[in-house]
Amino acid sequence: MTGMRHIHVTCAIIERDGLVLAAQRSTEMSLPLKWEFPGGKIDEGETTEECLRRELIEELGIEVVLKDTLEPVTYHYPTLAVTLYPFICAIKSGEVVLHEHAAVAWLSAGELETLDWAAADIPVLQAYLAAPSRCP
């Protein structure tokens, strides 16, 4: 695994009315049409919270309130390692507008598992579903 590129990425598990937002990657993105929790790469000198807020404004046009965090998860793709920093959030302001994704869906916890998730997001989804603080 030496020399493998390693990126650090935030992701938002956005809850509303007992549902969770899932975002589908566009055909122009890597892992096209896979589902993910929205977020993005942490810039040099940026905190995870700053990154999450910036990415959600850029990608979805929303501001969020951070409610909780989950443990970071590292996933190794064949050519890339990704460490995800998951935040459980609620929308503070704005309406979801797709700037990068193909689609979004608000789903119950049980429905989330039916999607075709990006591999790195699966351990985050599993940790979220197992967390006692998650929405019903």
N, C-alpha and C positions, 0 to 999 in steps of 0.2 A: 504494500500500500504506500510505499515511499514515493514521493513526488506526485501523488494524486492530489488534484486540486480539492480544496476544502472550503466550502462557503458556509457562512452563518446567516440564517434567515429567520425572520419573525413570522408568526402566523396567528391569525385571529379566529377564535371560536366565538362567533357573534350570536348571542342569544336574544330572542324576542318572542314574547307570548308563548313560551314553552317550545319554540322551534329554534333550529340552528341553521345559519347560513352556510351553504356549500357553494363554491365557485368552480365553474368548468373552464379549464384552460383553453385558449383559442387555438386555432390550427397553426398560427404563426409562432406560438410559444413552444419551448421544448416540452416533451410529454404532452403532445396535442390531445385535447378533449378529455384528458384525465381530470378528475375532480380534486379539489384541494381546499384547504382553509386559506383565505387570502392573506397576503403579506408580501415580504420581499427581503432582498439582501440588505444586510446592515452595512452602511457606509463607514469608512474610516472615521474614528472619533465620535461616532453616533452611539447613543445608548439603545438598548433593545426597545425601550418605550418610545423614544424619539423616532426610531425606524418604523415601528408599527403605525404610529400616528401618521407619519409622512406617507407611507405606502398606501394606507387605507384612503387617504385624501386623493392620492394620485390614481389609484386603481378603481375606487368605488365612489368617490366624492362624499365620503362620510367621516364624521368625527365620532370617536368612541370614548366610553368610560371604561377603564380597566377594572375588572371585578376580582380577578384571581389569575394565578399562573399555574402551569403544569411544569413538571420537570422537563428540561431540554432533552431532545432525542437526536441521536446521530444515526444516519442511514447511509450505507455505502452502495452507491450505484456502481456499475462497472468502471466508469472513468471519473467519478466525482463523489466526494463525501459531502453530505449536507447535515448541518446541525440546525434543528428547528427549535425555536423558542416560542412555545405556545402561550397565548394570553386568552383568558375568557373575558369577553367584553359585551357591552351593550351599546347600541347607537345613541349618541348624545345629540347629534344634529345632522341634517342632510338626509337625502333619499338616495338609495343605491342606484348609481348610474354606471353602466359597464364601459370602462375606458380600455380595458385590456382583455377581459374574459369573454368567452362565447355565451355564457349563461350563468345565472345563479338560481338557487332553489332554497326555499325555507322548508326544512324537514324536521320531523320528530326524531328523537334519538334512535328509535328502531328503524326508521327509513334511511338514516345516514349510511348504514352498513350495506344497503343495496346498490350504492354507486360504485363506479369503477375509479377508485382513488389512486392518486400518485403514490408510489410505494413508500416514500418518506413520510407521507401523511398518515399512513395506516397505524403506526404505533401511537401517534398523537390521538387519533380517533379512539383507539382502544383505551388509552389512559383517560381520556375525557369520559368515555362511557362508564368506566370503572370508578370515576371520582365521585365521592359522596355529595359534593357540593353542586353537581351539575343540575341543570333545570330538569323537571320531570318530563 
